[in-house]
């Protein structure tokens, strides 16, 4: 290059030198702006979508927990406000697609299963994978596919704008520099120096001084406008980061409060269980013992009314003991840790059937048990569930001529698996079904059917701990049918 300029005039050298410096400065400033703008835009897009996706993931935990696809799709439609989002997929804990949402007139397919957690930028798309958690246990995954067409168009547009500015300024400088070398050369040098400072120090507060209202002034305005845009984005990013930090601190406080409240409740429940087990049983044992001694030693001295009163005391003491046992069982199943394994529900039901038949061998009841129904869950707790449900059916078919109790399964394949216990007993009025699974609530009089009103409450608590739900349908004198689901986790 130097030997090409050796024999040229000083004017040509100045023109070429000033033009070269101008072009290089503009190119460097434009490149810095484009690279920074693309990087900050991608980061801002990622932060915004990450916040929205985590909010949707928290809301989708309820739909996954209830296995409600319509609710899940409704939650995913919150992304409709984001036109860049091509599609959203919600996966269950087994990585199977549970629900998805796609922008209108688009066909964004879901991958078979997400293979990573976090984000990944491709040439034309952003993939964001966020886990869905419930009580510190992952129950699913949200996969978001975002198109980068707008970002790429913005990138190309900036390139075009920078290119047009460079070309325009170069031509303008070439023609104006000849008669105005000194007037133009110095501002260009100053502008190049500003661009160099910005590129080296990343100090976007620097501004070029406008020395005239001509094209060079326009170039300075455009240069400063670009810097203003960068500064504005920096401020927006700082505000967004501050808001995110505030939201994060708020969520952390909520989690801490929830954890402290949960620990307090667990401690109170433990103290309550100890009080029931020891403080209440002690006087109950005294009442039972002294009433028994009174009956054994002084029964002959009591008239018929006194003996009846004493028998009532003893009978209600026994009932109080059964209620305490029910409360302790309810507390135990609430606090015990789940030991998940493969469970053959059909075999469990058959074992329970043997137990109830041994309690009353003379009763003739037809049992229909579907074979080889298996699931994942805690063996001991599921045994309690089936024991209570079968015992409930056994009890309320006592007054039926040809009693029948059936265990089976509904649904499956693409839908949720629903297990059921069906009987042709006395049934109940569905207007009072809201009392079924509450502690000490009964739908029949105690003199008709015995019981404490705890068994169904215990069963419902265990089923909820397995991530499922329980409900019933019945008609008076037409039998009852209890349904329940269990989580696949």
Helices and strands as residue ranges (DSSP letters): H 2-5, H 10-66, H 69-76, G 77-81, E 85-92, E 97-102, E 118-121, E 125-134, E 137-147, H 149-177, H 181-201, H 215-274, I 275-280, H 281-298, G 299-301, H 304-335, E 340-344, H 345-359, E 366-369, E 374-378, H 379-396, E 404-411, E 417-423, G 430-435, H 455-465, E 470-474, E 480-484
